[in-house]
Amino acid sequence: MFLFLFSGTSRSTAALANCVFLGEEEENSVYEDGDVVIGGLFPLHYSPVFSARALRWIQTMIFAIKEINQRSDLLPQLKLGFHIRDSCDNIPVSLRALLLLVNGQNINGSNLICAAVHRTVSPVIIGDAGSGVSMALLRSLGSFHIPLVSYFASCSCLSNQREFPTFMRTMPSDAFQIRALARLVSYFGWTWVGLTGVESDYARFAIQLFLQESVQYGVCAAYTHFYPVALSQPMASSKVIINFSGESEMQGILREIRHRNITGLQWIASEAWATATLLWEKFGDLLMGTLGFAIRRADVIPGLEQHLTSLRPSNIHESAFLAEFWEETFNCRLNGSVNSHSHGGDNYYDRLPCKGTENLEDVYSPYSDVTQLRVSYNVYKAVYLVAHALQDMSYCKVGKGPFLNSTCADPKHFKPWQLIHYMKRANFSALGAKVNFDQNGDPIAYYDLMNWQRSPDGSLALVKVGFYDASSPAGYSLVINDSMIQWPVGKQVCSLDSCPPGSRIARRKGEPICCFDCVPCAEGEVSNKTDSLECSRCSDDTWPNEVRDHCIPKTIEYLSYHELMGMVLCVVCVLGACISLSILAIFFTYRDTPLVRANNMELSFLLMVFLSVCFLVGLLFIGEPSDWLCRIRYPAFGISFALCISCLLAKTVVVLMAFRSTLPGSNVMKWFGPSQQRASVLLGTAVQVIICLIWLLTSPPHANNNTDYHSAIIIIECVTGSEVGFWCVLGYIGILACMCFLMAFLARKLPDNFNEAKFITFSMLIFFAVWITFIPVYVSTAGKYTVAVHIFAILASAFGLLFCIFAPKCYIIMLKPEKNKYLNNIETQKFFFFFDYENVMDDNRKRNSFKSISKKYSSEKCNGVLFSGIMC
């Protein structure tokens, strides 16, 4: 039906007579006739709250039109009218209201013909506030070239002139706002932000643009939520949240945030709610410290405040919008009210009648608040845009017009597309500020950076802390006064902090460059600055500290005399040597007693000296290793133990052979005299000396800095140089010990009163137990503990030999002297023959005595009694 009307005024009266108005009668509107009636769509109701703020926008449009009509310098020959309807921020409701605006309104009856309502048709519409609603209106009516001028729709998608050629706005495009937001988060170093918004084209386009723009600033999205479709992920993962929603949708989001008990968020508001003061009443605790870009504010629109506050009960009955506002503000009921809406839980008819004395100056309402004239200023400029376009149209000279055949348009009878031509070329000033538009119908962007602060009385204070001017050079477009900002809980930082020193950035594959993980530097590497792309390796003698932000000298480890373990081992070594020398002194003092002489005195003396050397060799393993110390340490260890075991082996063989011989004067004993015993000790030691010489000449031990076992520690150790040499030295000592143990084992059946063989056997068992245990422990440890194990093995085996062999004898000598004597002459002579044979043969007196005793001895039976060094 309305398609017929848009074709122009040249249709015949008969055709118009056949056109009738369809649909239900709708009276909730504000209308005033004029030569050109400007249509208006405003979201007066949403969800279904009444918006006093939107009513102020309506009143601003009415005020601007009346102001223009009173001016003599602007459209003096033309009267502007208005036709304003409620869009309810809802697409179906908005479409119905739009059709009523562009087709006229049935005033006197439901079947009024179109010709009677033709003058009420609006050739241009100011609205709507929402981007989604505006897109729906344009897609429905865009093909009829009816201009739509939005005062609050900011979606960048509306800048597409190919899709929306009849769209203009006094609200800057989101493309500018997104640049401002990206610069803002970059300015404060917020690189990990959350993005939320209402499920709409406005939010989706805005978030998509932000993701594209923020990459160059190193900003990454922690998550993207669209309310109410998704608020599932934990929003607390990022403390900085950018929200693209309207005032009504933001209330739902904040209710959900409060339900989840999420606090300490830094909200970044889009211009859609950056100055929505009503949110503070219920959610001030959540919104304190909010930052947001608000559209440019008019300091004052002269006469607007008086126009807004001039309402009285006597002059608001004719408007349902004004009546509803009055009743909601003062919670009363007007007599004869045309209001059909009821809000809240109370019954509208239970309200008390209005007294008639109510005054807007006595209460606070967003309607009368003119401190934040931002959207109202856009509405004001939208009206003046239409007025200046009509003014330019009236200046057209016949024959020089911009249309076909150089024709001009009649300001009182024009087609909508002709008005668009002049609107896109409009250039004027409003309240002293220059207003112009780019090729997409967008104004030059200018935003105030607002900070939500709590006043001493608890109310909201919107404080301007900076601005963004898109016309300024790139580096100077954003200006911020940090000292004026009030933060939620101190200054917020991104929830994913910058990679601190000691870590490096690891980019996430397939994600924006700003998306990364902080990876700790590997062992041996450090980074000493924030957001390092790579870590540097420490030198060989340094190692990272605990946080890996700088290199420190590595810990030097060796068995030192200054540490407790080194001190204890040193004391035990010296103590062992002292005990050996003390026993030697005891034996030397009692060298003429039967016990000492019966135990092969010379080998016993040598054995105690060599045991002292073994104890002192342990000291070579303590202290900082050096090449010369390492070359002495291992040969000294091997040769000293070879001497000890060789002495013990010779001693055991002599005992065994003495008791195996059948006659005291047999030739067998000549091969086991003192000279032969010394020679056997030297021969057994010479083999070890040769092994050590070959080892030192081919691959000698040396000091080494070991960094392989523990990266943070330098172990100064003696390496064997040749493992074969070390194990040959140890193996040879084992061979001597095995031979000694075998000899002692063969003497195990000697009489019980001869205990030497038993003691040697027991000492060898201790020796084997120590060194067999030493091998796996030695191989499995490292550093100073390996050295400690080696010293312990030396001390344990040396103490085993010392105490097992000499402790019983010292006990007799010192504590049981009555047992250290001869039993009778014949037994004494037998004793000396077996164990002091060489001295007997060298002394003439003893030799003559031996001959006489020998005959007697050879004819006697010992009756199973053998003579020992202890007693017969």
Secondary structure, 3 states (H helix, E strand, C coil): CHHHHHCCCCCCHHHHHCCECCCCCCCCEEEECCCEEEEEEECCEECCEECHHHHHHHHHHHHHHHHHHHCCCCCCCCCEEEEEEECCCCHHHHHHHHHHHHHCCCCCCCCCEHHHHHHHCCCEEECCCCHHHHHHHHHHHHHHCCCEEECCCCCHHHHCCCCCCCEEECCCCHHHHHHHHHHHHHHCCCCEEEEEEECCHHHHHHHHHHHHHHHHHCCEEEEEEEECCCCCCCHHHCCEEEEECCHHHHHHHHHHHHHCCCCCCEEEECCCCCCCCHHHHHHHHHHCCCEEEEECCECCCCCHHHHHHCCCHHHCCCCHHHHHHHHHHHCCECCCCCCCCCCCCCCHHHCCECCCCCCHHHCCCCCCCCCCECHHHHHHHHHHHHHHHHHHHHCCCCCCCCCHHHCCCECCECCHHHHHHHHCCCCEEECCEEECECCCCCECCEEEEEEEEECCCCCEEEEEEEEEECCCCHHHCEEECHHHCCCCCCCCCCCCCCCCCCEEEEECCCCCCCCEEEEECCCCEECCCCCCCCCEECCCCEEECCCCCCEEECEEECCCCCCHHHHHHHHHHHHHHHHHHHHHHHHHHCCCCHHHHCCCHHHHHHHHHHHHHHHHHHHHHCCCCCHHHHHHHHHHHHHHHHHHHHHHHHHHHHHHHHHHCCCCCCHHHHHHCHHHHHHHHHHHHHHHHHHHHHHHHHCCCEEEEECCCCCCEEEEEEECCCHHHHHHHHHHHHHHHHHHHHHHHHCCCCCCCCCHHHHHHHHHHHHHHHHHHHHHHHHHCCCHHHHHHHHHHHHHHHHHHHHHHHHHHHHHHHHCHHHCCCCCHHHHHHHHHHHCHHHHHHCHHHHHHHHHHHHHHHHCCCCCCCCCCCCC
